[in-house]
Amino acid sequence: MKQKITMKYILKTTALALFLMSATISNAQTLVIDDFDSYGDTAALQTNWNSFGTAASSGAPTLAAGEGVSGSNAAKFSLNWFDGNNANMRRINLTNLDLSSYDFLDISLYVETDVGNVSPTVPTILKVAFQSSDGTIWQTSLSFAQEPNVDSYSLLSFELSESMMQRTNGSGSFSSTITDITNIRLRFENSQESNVGQTAFISSIAASTIPEPSSYALGFGVMMIGTVLLIRRKRS
């Protein structure tokens, strides 16, 4: 009878731990900035997205229906490195977007080399930037730029913090700028400028948080109690 009670308690403890872990994960917040599924065609997409930069000579991104993750829509953005070394894909029409309570900007994307072009000899890198209503721009520092996957989707997470970014325009602080965002930019860079064209496919852009460490500790602590009780039961 004692063993049955103990086993029942262990099962309840384990279930509680799993519940706490699940609740911790669910407490992580996500804000979808764009998943491109709301656009019916390229014209609709380009009401919110434009481009600039020496390597963006093909213009604004176009809609790639069904070419995102799991058959979702994606934005298709041409990167013409033979024209220059940077191309910025810019999400406009954001009104006082506040990302101060988020930890990361998560971007699902990949790049591919266009048919008839040679592959770049150096990797294409991606930075993210945001601009506030007063014109201040904060952008990922070069040391924290990331390399998109080639030919397959990957999720790149850029930390939204002053230590990972640098001010490239204006005089506003990081804390004031991130609470008043009017546009977000994906800045692709490649130092090679000869006979290279690539295309970037972007499936989604979202801001996310990470749960508090104390929440994980609580869940793991309850699970360890259940494990210890189970070991003691087996030894008795």
C-alpha positions as CSV (number, residue, x, y, z in Angstrom):
1,M,0.0,0.0,0.0
2,K,2.9,2.3,0.9
3,Q,4.5,1.6,-2.5
4,K,1.3,2.5,-4.3
5,I,1.0,5.8,-2.5
6,T,4.6,6.6,-3.2
7,M,4.3,5.8,-6.8
8,K,1.2,7.8,-7.1
9,Y,3.0,10.8,-5.5
10,I,5.9,10.4,-7.9
11,L,3.6,10.4,-10.9
12,K,1.8,13.5,-9.6
13,T,5.2,15.2,-9.0
14,T,6.4,14.4,-12.5
15,A,3.2,15.7,-14.0
16,L,3.5,18.9,-12.0
17,A,7.1,19.3,-13.3
18,L,6.0,18.8,-16.9
19,F,3.2,21.3,-16.4
20,L,5.5,23.9,-15.0
21,M,8.0,23.4,-17.9
22,S,5.1,23.7,-20.4
23,A,3.9,26.9,-18.7
24,T,7.4,28.3,-18.8
25,I,7.7,27.8,-22.5
26,S,4.2,29.2,-23.1
27,N,5.3,32.3,-21.1
28,A,7.8,33.1,-23.8
29,Q,6.2,35.8,-25.9
30,T,6.3,36.2,-29.6
31,L,5.3,39.1,-31.8
32,V,5.0,38.4,-35.5
33,I,6.1,41.4,-37.4
34,D,5.6,39.8,-40.8
35,D,5.0,36.2,-42.1
36,F,4.1,37.4,-45.6
37,D,0.9,35.3,-45.7
38,S,-1.4,38.3,-45.5
39,Y,-0.3,39.6,-48.9
40,G,-2.2,38.5,-52.0
41,D,0.4,39.6,-54.5
42,T,3.6,41.6,-54.9
43,A,1.8,44.9,-55.2
44,A,0.3,44.3,-51.7
45,L,3.7,43.3,-50.3
46,Q,5.4,46.4,-51.6
47,T,2.9,48.7,-49.8
48,N,4.9,47.6,-46.6
49,W,8.3,46.7,-48.0
50,N,10.8,48.7,-50.1
51,S,14.6,48.6,-50.5
52,F,17.7,50.6,-51.0
53,G,21.4,50.2,-51.2
54,T,24.0,49.7,-54.0
55,A,23.3,46.0,-54.3
56,A,19.5,46.4,-54.4
57,S,19.3,47.5,-58.0
58,S,16.4,45.1,-58.7
59,G,14.2,47.0,-56.4
60,A,11.7,46.0,-53.7
61,P,11.1,42.4,-52.7
62,T,8.5,40.4,-54.5
63,L,6.0,37.8,-53.2
64,A,7.1,34.2,-53.5
65,A,3.8,32.3,-52.9
66,G,4.3,28.9,-51.2
67,E,8.1,29.2,-51.0
68,G,8.3,29.8,-47.3
69,V,8.6,27.3,-44.5
70,S,6.0,24.6,-44.7
71,G,4.5,26.0,-47.8
72,S,3.9,29.5,-46.4
73,N,4.5,32.6,-48.4
74,A,8.0,34.3,-48.5
75,A,9.5,37.5,-49.7
76,K,12.0,37.2,-52.5
77,F,14.8,39.8,-52.5
78,S,17.5,40.2,-55.2
79,L,21.1,40.9,-54.1
80,N,23.2,42.1,-57.0
81,W,26.7,42.2,-55.6
82,F,28.1,43.2,-58.9
83,D,26.5,46.6,-58.3
84,G,27.7,47.2,-54.7
85,N,28.2,45.7,-51.3
86,N,24.9,46.3,-49.5
87,A,21.2,45.8,-49.9
88,N,18.6,46.8,-47.4
89,M,15.1,45.3,-47.3
90,R,13.0,47.7,-45.3
91,R,9.7,47.1,-43.5
92,I,7.9,50.5,-43.4
93,N,4.5,51.7,-42.0
94,L,5.3,50.7,-38.5
95,T,3.8,53.2,-36.0
96,N,5.7,53.6,-32.7
97,L,6.5,49.8,-32.5
98,D,7.8,49.1,-29.1
99,L,10.2,46.1,-28.8
100,S,11.7,47.0,-25.5
101,S,10.1,44.0,-23.8
102,Y,11.6,41.5,-26.4
103,D,15.0,39.9,-26.4
104,F,15.5,38.8,-30.0
105,L,14.5,39.5,-33.6
106,D,14.1,36.1,-35.2
107,I,14.3,35.8,-39.0
108,S,13.7,32.6,-41.0
109,L,15.5,32.9,-44.3
110,Y,18.1,31.6,-46.7
111,V,20.1,32.8,-49.7
112,E,20.9,31.1,-53.0
113,T,23.3,32.0,-55.9
114,D,21.4,33.0,-59.0
115,V,21.6,30.7,-62.1
116,G,24.5,31.8,-64.3
117,N,26.4,33.4,-61.5
118,V,29.4,32.2,-59.6
119,S,29.2,31.7,-55.8
120,P,30.6,34.5,-53.7
121,T,34.1,33.9,-52.5
122,V,33.1,35.4,-49.1
123,P,29.9,34.7,-47.1
124,T,27.0,37.0,-47.3
125,I,26.2,38.5,-43.9
126,L,23.0,39.9,-42.4
127,K,22.5,42.7,-39.9
128,V,19.3,44.0,-38.6
129,A,18.5,47.7,-37.9
130,F,15.6,49.8,-36.6
131,Q,14.9,53.5,-37.0
132,S,12.8,55.7,-34.6
133,S,10.6,58.6,-35.5
134,D,13.4,61.1,-34.7
135,G,15.7,59.4,-37.3
136,T,18.0,57.6,-35.0
137,I,19.1,54.2,-36.3
138,W,20.6,51.3,-34.3
139,Q,22.1,48.4,-36.3
140,T,23.7,45.1,-35.5
141,S,27.5,45.5,-34.9
142,L,29.7,43.8,-37.5
143,S,31.1,41.4,-34.9
144,F,27.5,40.2,-34.3
145,A,26.4,39.9,-37.9
146,Q,25.3,36.4,-39.0
147,E,25.6,34.3,-42.1
148,P,22.4,33.0,-43.6
149,N,22.2,29.4,-44.7
150,V,22.7,28.7,-48.4
151,D,19.8,26.9,-50.1
152,S,17.9,25.9,-47.0
153,Y,15.9,27.8,-44.3
154,S,17.5,28.6,-41.0
155,L,16.3,30.7,-38.1
156,L,18.7,33.5,-37.2
157,S,18.1,35.2,-33.8
158,F,19.5,38.7,-33.3
159,E,19.8,39.9,-29.8
160,L,18.0,43.3,-29.2
161,S,20.5,44.9,-26.9
162,E,22.8,47.9,-26.8
163,S,25.9,45.6,-26.5
164,M,25.0,43.8,-29.7
165,M,24.1,46.9,-31.7
166,Q,25.6,50.3,-32.6
167,R,24.1,53.7,-33.4
168,T,24.7,54.5,-37.0
169,N,22.6,57.7,-37.3
170,G,21.1,60.3,-35.0
171,S,21.6,60.8,-31.3
172,G,18.8,58.9,-29.6
173,S,19.6,56.3,-27.0
174,F,19.1,52.6,-27.5
175,S,16.3,52.5,-24.9
176,S,14.4,55.4,-26.5
177,T,14.8,54.2,-30.0
178,I,13.6,50.6,-29.4
179,T,10.3,51.9,-27.9
180,D,9.5,54.1,-31.0
181,I,10.4,52.1,-34.1
182,T,9.0,53.3,-37.5
183,N,10.9,50.9,-39.7
184,I,12.9,47.7,-39.5
185,R,15.7,46.8,-42.0
186,L,17.4,43.6,-43.0
187,R,20.8,44.7,-44.2
188,F,22.6,42.1,-46.4
189,E,26.3,42.7,-47.1
190,N,29.0,41.1,-49.3
191,S,32.3,42.6,-50.1
192,Q,32.6,40.9,-53.5
193,E,31.4,43.1,-56.3
194,S,32.1,41.1,-59.5
195,N,29.9,38.7,-61.3
196,V,27.8,37.7,-58.3
197,G,24.0,37.7,-57.9
198,Q,22.1,36.1,-55.1
199,T,18.5,35.9,-54.0
200,A,17.3,36.0,-50.4
201,F,14.1,34.2,-49.3
202,I,12.6,35.4,-46.1
203,S,9.7,33.4,-44.6
204,S,9.0,35.2,-41.3
205,I,10.2,38.0,-39.0
206,A,9.2,38.0,-35.3
207,A,10.3,39.4,-32.0
208,S,10.6,37.0,-29.1
209,T,11.4,36.8,-25.4
210,I,13.1,34.2,-23.2
211,P,11.5,32.9,-20.0
212,E,12.9,33.9,-16.7
213,P,15.6,31.5,-15.4
214,S,13.6,31.1,-12.1
215,S,10.8,29.5,-14.0
216,Y,13.1,26.9,-15.5
217,A,14.7,26.3,-12.1
218,L,11.3,25.7,-10.5
219,G,10.3,23.1,-13.1
220,F,13.6,21.3,-12.9
221,G,13.6,21.3,-9.1
222,V,10.2,19.6,-9.0
223,M,11.3,17.1,-11.6
224,M,14.5,16.3,-9.5
225,I,12.4,15.7,-6.4
226,G,10.3,13.1,-8.4
227,T,13.5,11.5,-9.7
228,V,15.0,11.2,-6.2
229,L,11.8,9.6,-4.8
230,L,11.7,7.1,-7.7
231,I,15.3,6.1,-7.1
232,R,14.7,5.6,-3.3
233,R,11.6,3.5,-4.1
234,K,13.6,1.2,-6.4
235,R,16.3,0.8,-3.7
236,S,13.8,-0.1,-1.0
